[in-house]
């Protein structure tokens, strides 16, 4: 029956779909708003591998444009030739996979958080991996032993699929940073972290700093993805398996870390018509935001969180303040009780666990109790005396 092309294609597709279904469940179960959009991104990702095969077919028709042949003809050292070839195909794969994200994003405003940029990049990468695995199973099933086929299937389903997601996920992360460059550049300025390269690009191309930062991030993400892709393929070419396994595991852990960061969960793109008007004077708010930048640089993250909470009560759609809050939370110790309580604030009500809801209820009850215990006629005292970092780490005033 394996001699029947239709049967072979069907059984190859079936087995290639099993690991993809598992990966989709692990990465996206309950974590995306629209399953329809996720399906579209995945399906478009499935067409990226055939598109690369089509490009190689075009190269066969027009040999003068065949970059692979050019590399083979002009680089004599085998190791260098392999590196150049892996860089070429790594670049082509990453560009075409990410092109899927940019197309869907422009049509649907797909990317609303940095985490979205990572997750949907993973979906496109899974689509690419799915069709690539179909090709390998279809190609090698009739010609190799069951043991060899099983080894190839398991390795490609776990490590190769994960590697594709790592490369695309990192590219997606920098794409997300670039997309929200206006808010991020503002926040970086306040903490003194303006990129010299972004400034140079802005000056050279006569564009805004935020636009230059966006392009800088996209190119940086592409460069890192290509380098990692080339390293992975180079190690596989020489059958250096243990470093490949370690490489993939570390990359997966890093991606999970990026997805867990609070700054990656912020919804920084909203409908302008739905934004709430700030109840703080612009001049006063600018002064306080500058103070946030100073405290953030000094490592006074509890103070930053506290002031951000107060600002967001009056200006809930201030994305720069949201960034300060999220980044301060990322910097704080995971065991910090204040972080545990405020960590729930960044989630929507529907996303809260029972434990999260208990924390909020307890926190709210304690705060209400404090308010009730205050004398009714006691005047509110305000002070401009700054606290030290040591003091701020110990206590904070909930009512200022």
N, C-alpha and C positions, 0 to 999 in steps of 0.2 A: 504493500500500500504506500510505502514511502516513495515509490517511483511515480506516484500520482501527484503532480505539482499542486493541485487544488487541496488535496488532503494534507500534504506536507505544510502548505501555507496555513491551513486552518489549525493544525495541531501546534505549529510553531507560535501562532498568534495566541492560542489558548494558554500555553505555558508561559509565554512572555507577559501575559496579562496578570498572572497570579502575583508576582512580586510587586507589580505596579499597584495593584489593588491594596496590598498590605502597606506600601509606602504612603499611599494617599490617605489611608485610614490613620496611620500614625501621625502624619504631619498636618492633616486638615480636619480631622473629626471635631466638629463643633467650633472651629476657629475661623471660618469664613462666612461672610454675610450671604453671598450668593453662590449656590452650587452650580447654577447655570453658567455664570461667568467663569468659574473654576473649570468647568467642563470645556468651555470654549478655548481657554488658555491651553489646557492639556491637549485638545485635539489639534490646535494650531502648532503646538510643539511637536506633535506626531509627524507633521509635514516637513519639519526642518531637516530631518535626516535624508528623506528622499530629495529635498531641494539641493543638498550638498552632492548627492549622487548625480543629480541633473547637471550641476556645475561641472563635475568631472567629465560627464558626457559631452558637454560643450567644449571642454578643453581637448577632447579627442578629435572633435570636428575641426577646431581651430587651434592647432598645436602651438602657434606662435604666442598664444595667450595662456599656455599651460604653465602655471607657476611651479607645479611639482616637478615637471621635466626640467625647467630652468634651474631649479635647485640641484637636481641630480647631475646635470651637465656641468655646473659651475663650481660645485663644492666636492673636492676629491676625497677629503678625509671622511671616513664613514661616520664617526661619532658626531662630527660637526654637521654632516648632511642630515643625520637623524634629528638633531636638535632643531635645525632650520625647518625641516619638514613638520615636526611636531608643533613648532611655533605657528607655522602657516595654518595647519588644519585646526589647531586649538583656537586661533584667532577667528577663523571662518565659523567654527561651531559656536563660539561664544557670541559673536556678532549676530548670527542668524537666530539663535535662541532668544537673545535679548530683544531682537527686532519684534518678536511676537508680543512682548510686554509693552513696548512703546506704542504699537498699533492699537492694542486693546485699550490701553490707558487713555490714549487720545480720544477714542470713541466713547468710552464709558466712565471716565475718571475713576479708573480701577484702583489706582494707588492713592490711598488717603493717609497711610502711615508708612513709616520706614519698614515696619514689620510686614505690611502688605507687599511692598516691593520685593522683600526676600521670599515670602511664601509663594507668590505667583511666579517668581523666577524658578522656584523649585518645581512648580507644576509644569512649566514649559520644559525644564530639563528632564522631568520624568517622561514627558511625551517623546522627546528625542531618544531617551534611553529605551523606551518601549519599542519603537520601530527599529532601532539598531539591534536590539536583541532578537526581534523577529527575523531580521536579515541573517544574523549569525546562526541561529537555530536552523533556518531554512537552508543555509549554505553548507553547514557542516554535519547536520543530522545523518545524511545517508553515507558519509565518508569516514566517520570516526567511531570508535568503540563507545559502548554505553557508559563506561567509566569516565572516559575523556569528556563525553558530552555532558554528563552530570556535573563534573568538576567545573567545566566552562559555564554551565547554566547557573550554578550556585554562586560562583565568583562574580559573574557579570550581574546577577540579580541583586547581590548585596553590595559589593565593593565598587564595581564600575558604575552602577546606578547612583550610588551615594556620591561617588567622585563627581559625576556630572552635576549633581545637585549642589555640591560644595562650590564648584567653579561658578555656576550660575547664581547661587545664593549670595556669594560675596560680591559679584557684579551687581546684583539687585540691591544689595545694601548700599553701595556707593551711588547707585542710580537714585535710590530713595533720598539719600542725603542731598544729592544735587537738586532733586525736585523741590525740596523744601529749603533751598539755599537762602532765600530772603530772610526767613526767621532765624536760621542757623547762623548766618553771617552777622546779624544784629546781636545775637547772644554771644558769639565768639568775640566780637569787638569789645563787649563789656567786660570780658575776662582776659582781654589782651592776647587772643589766639588767632589773629588774622594771618592767613597763609601768605607768605611772601610770593609764592608762585602764582597764586590767584591774583594778587595785586599786580604782578608783572604782566599777566595775561590781560587783565583789565586795561592796563595802560597801553600795551602793545596793540591790542585789537580795538581800543576805544569803546569798550563796553562797560556795563555796570559791574561792580565788584561781585554782586550776587550771581550775575550771569557767568562771569569768569569762574566763580567758585563751582557753579553747576558743571561747566565743561571740564574743569579740573577733576572733579569727583568721578565723572563718567569715564574719563580717560584713565584715571588711577584704578578704578574698578576693573576696567577692561584689561589693563596691564597685569594686574595681580592674577586675574582669572586665567589669562593666557600663560603666564609663567607657571602657575600651579598645574595647569593642564599639560604643558610641555614636560614638566618634571614627572608627572604621573605616567605619561606615555613612554617617556625615556626609561623609567624604571621597569615598566612592563616589557619593553623591547628586549631588555637584557635579563628578564625573568628574575628580577630582584623582588621577591614576593613579600618578605617580612617588612621591609621599609614601606612598601605599598600599603600594606594593612595598617601599619602605624600611622602613615600619612593620612589615610582615609578616616581613621578613628579620631585623630586630632582635629581634622577638618570638620567632622560632624559635631564634635564637642564645641568647637568654636562657633559654628552656626547656631547651635542650641543656645549658646550664650548671647549671641546677637539678638535672637528672637525673644529672649527673656528680659532684655533691658527695658526699663520703663520708658526711656526716650523713644524707643521704637514703636511704642503703643499709642503715642499721641496722635490724635486726628488733627493734623495741621492744615488740611484743606477743608474749608467749609463754604457754604453759600453766603456771599457777602450780604445779601438781603436778609439773611436770618441772624446775622451777628447782633449781639446785644450792645447797646451803647454804654460806654464806660461812664460811671458816675464820679470819676476822679478827674480833676483838671489835668490836661495834658502836661503842663509844666511840672505839676507835683508828681505825676506818675513817672515822668522821665527821671526825676531826681531819685525816686525810690528804686527804680530799675537799675540806675547807676550804682546805688548802694548794694543792690543784690550782686552785681558784678564784683564789687570789692570784697564782699563777704565770701562769695564763692571762691575767689582766688585765695583767700585766707583760710579756706577749709572750714568755714563756719556753716556747715550744711544744715544744722538744726535751725539756725536763725534764718537761713535762706528759705527753708521749707515753711517756716512760720509766717514770714512776710508774704511769700507767694500765696499762701492760703488766704490771707487778708486781702491781697490785691485781687485775687480771682473772685472773691465775693462781690467786688465792685466792678470788675472788668473780666467776666468769665471767658471771653473769647480772645484774650491776649496770649498769642502763641509764644512770644518770647518768655513771658512769665511761666507758661506751661513747661517750656524747655528747661528753664532754671529749676523748676520743681522736680521734673523727672530726672535731670542729671544729678541733682543733689541727692535724690533717693538712690540712684545707681552708685553714688560714691559712699553712701553710708553703710555701716556694718549691717549685715543681714539679721543679726541678733538684736539690733536696736528696736526697742518696743515702739518708739515713735514712728519708725519706718514701717513696722508691721501694721500699725493703725492707719497711717496715711496711705499705705500701699493700696488699700481698698478704695481710696478716693479716685484713683485713676481708672477704675473699672466702671462699667455701666452697672445698673442695678441688677440686670438679668444675669450678668456674669459672676455675681458674688456667690461664693460658697457659703454653706451654713456657718462655718467658722468665721468667715469675713463678716457676715451679718451680725454675729454675736459680738465681734470686736467693736463694730460701729455702735451697736445698741449700748454696750457697756460704756464706751467713750462718751456717747451722747448723754446717758444718764448721769455720769459723773460731772459733766460740764453743767447740766441743768441743776444738779444739787449744789454746785459751787455758787451759781447765780442766785439761787433761792436763799442761801445762807448769808449773802451780803445784805447789809442794812439798806433799806429802800432809799433813804435820803443821803447816803454816802456819796460824795462827789467823786467823779472819775478823775484820777490823777494821771497826768501824762508826763513823761520825762524823755529827754533827748540824750540822757547819759548812756553811752554805749556800753554793752557788756563785753567781757573778755571771752575768748574762745572757751576757756576752762569753765566759766560760769554758764555759758550758753549750752554747753554739752550736758550740764547737770539739770538745769531747770529752764522753763520757758513760761511766759505769761499768755494764757489762752485768750485774754480779753483785750489786749492792745491792738 
